[in-house]
Amino acid sequence: MNAQALHPMSPQDCLVALMVAVSASDEDIRTAELVKIQNSVNMLPVFANYDIDRTKVVSEVVFDLFEQEDGLDALFGLIREELPKRLYETAYALACDVAAADGTIAETELRLLGEIRYELDIDRLHAAAIERGARARHMV
């Protein structure tokens, strides 16, 4: 399956894709991260009418893209095309929550979060607040 098979992606697909990308970025998808993704899709208002079965399809697209040389650029292209700007900070917040879910943030996850900040043009001060909130929610 390729990205074209899923095109056009819904805004919710884009949010799921970013969460899956963060989880997969360190090549170790942890249970805590998967639970965070599932809980987000099940509980947040932005996913109210979302078909949870799409998460598997979206995940496969992300994994396929990650196997390609320019896959991350392709993913960001899809996201910028299909995700409304009003959901950019939501996307970053969800990505931060997934990164923080297992209690540690790998260097690869930090780099991807930086890319997301850049690609979605998240204001540095807003990003810091979002990151601090994620850290606070996942303290043990």
C-alpha positions as CSV (number, residue, x, y, z in Angstrom):
1,M,0.0,0.0,0.0
2,N,1.3,3.5,-0.7
3,A,0.3,7.0,0.2
4,Q,-1.7,7.4,-3.0
5,A,-4.0,4.5,-1.8
6,L,-5.0,6.6,1.2
7,H,-5.2,9.9,-0.6
8,P,-6.9,12.1,0.3
9,M,-6.1,11.8,3.9
10,S,-8.6,13.2,6.3
11,P,-7.4,15.7,8.9
12,Q,-7.8,12.9,11.5
13,D,-5.7,10.6,9.4
14,C,-3.0,13.2,9.4
15,L,-3.1,13.4,13.2
16,V,-2.9,9.6,13.5
17,A,0.0,9.6,10.9
18,L,2.0,12.0,13.0
19,M,1.4,10.1,16.2
20,V,2.5,6.8,14.5
21,A,5.5,8.5,13.0
22,V,6.7,9.7,16.4
23,S,6.2,6.3,17.9
24,A,8.0,4.6,15.0
25,S,10.8,7.1,14.8
26,D,13.1,5.3,17.2
27,E,12.3,1.9,15.5
28,D,10.8,0.7,18.8
29,I,7.0,1.1,19.0
30,R,6.2,0.7,22.7
31,T,3.0,-0.4,24.2
32,A,2.6,2.8,26.1
33,E,2.8,4.8,22.8
34,L,0.2,2.6,21.1
35,V,-2.1,2.9,24.1
36,K,-1.6,6.7,24.0
37,I,-2.6,6.8,20.3
38,Q,-5.6,4.6,20.8
39,N,-6.8,6.6,23.8
40,S,-6.4,9.8,21.9
41,V,-8.4,8.5,19.0
42,N,-11.1,7.1,21.4
43,M,-11.4,10.1,23.7
44,L,-10.6,13.4,22.0
45,P,-13.3,15.5,20.3
46,V,-11.3,16.0,17.1
47,F,-11.7,12.2,16.5
48,A,-15.5,12.1,17.4
49,N,-16.5,10.8,14.0
50,Y,-13.3,9.0,13.1
51,D,-13.3,5.3,12.1
52,I,-10.8,3.7,14.5
53,D,-10.1,1.0,11.9
54,R,-8.4,3.6,9.8
55,T,-5.5,3.8,12.2
56,K,-4.2,0.5,10.9
57,V,-4.3,1.7,7.3
58,V,-2.7,5.0,8.2
59,S,0.0,3.2,10.2
60,E,0.8,1.0,7.2
61,V,1.2,4.1,5.0
62,V,3.5,5.7,7.6
63,F,5.6,2.5,7.7
64,D,5.8,2.3,3.9
65,L,6.8,6.0,3.7
66,F,9.5,5.5,6.3
67,E,11.0,2.8,4.1
68,Q,11.5,5.3,1.3
69,E,14.4,7.7,1.1
70,D,12.3,10.8,1.0
71,G,9.4,9.3,3.0
72,L,9.4,11.8,5.8
73,D,9.3,14.7,3.3
74,A,6.4,12.9,1.5
75,L,4.6,12.5,4.9
76,F,5.0,16.2,5.7
77,G,3.8,17.1,2.2
78,L,0.6,15.0,2.7
79,I,0.0,16.5,6.2
80,R,0.5,20.1,5.0
81,E,-1.9,19.4,2.1
82,E,-4.7,17.8,4.2
83,L,-4.4,19.1,7.7
84,P,-6.1,22.5,8.4
85,K,-3.7,25.1,9.9
86,R,-6.1,25.4,12.9
87,L,-5.1,21.8,13.9
88,Y,-1.3,22.3,13.6
89,E,-0.8,22.9,17.4
90,T,-3.2,19.9,18.1
91,A,-1.0,17.8,15.9
92,Y,2.1,18.9,17.7
93,A,0.5,18.3,21.1
94,L,-0.5,14.8,20.1
95,A,3.0,14.1,18.8
96,C,4.5,15.3,22.1
97,D,2.1,13.1,24.1
98,V,3.1,10.0,22.2
99,A,6.8,10.8,22.6
100,A,6.4,11.3,26.3
101,A,4.0,8.3,26.9
102,D,6.7,5.8,27.7
103,G,8.6,8.1,30.1
104,T,11.6,8.6,27.9
105,I,12.1,10.6,24.8
106,A,14.7,9.1,22.4
107,E,17.0,11.3,20.4
108,T,15.2,10.3,17.2
109,E,11.9,11.3,18.7
110,L,13.3,14.7,19.7
111,R,14.6,15.2,16.1
112,L,11.2,14.3,14.7
113,L,9.5,16.7,17.1
114,G,11.8,19.4,15.9
115,E,11.0,18.6,12.3
116,I,7.3,18.7,13.1
117,R,7.7,22.1,14.8
118,Y,9.5,23.4,11.7
119,E,7.2,21.8,9.1
120,L,4.0,23.0,10.8
121,D,5.6,26.4,11.7
122,I,4.8,26.1,15.4
123,D,5.7,29.2,17.4
124,R,8.7,28.4,19.7
125,L,6.9,29.7,22.8
126,H,3.7,27.8,22.0
127,A,5.9,24.7,21.3
128,A,7.6,25.0,24.7
129,A,4.2,25.3,26.4
130,I,2.9,22.2,24.6
131,E,6.0,20.3,25.4
132,R,5.8,21.3,29.1
133,G,2.2,20.1,29.2
134,A,3.1,16.8,27.7
135,R,5.9,16.3,30.2
136,A,3.7,17.2,33.1
137,R,0.9,14.8,32.0
138,H,3.4,11.9,31.8
139,M,5.3,12.4,35.0
140,V,5.6,9.4,37.4
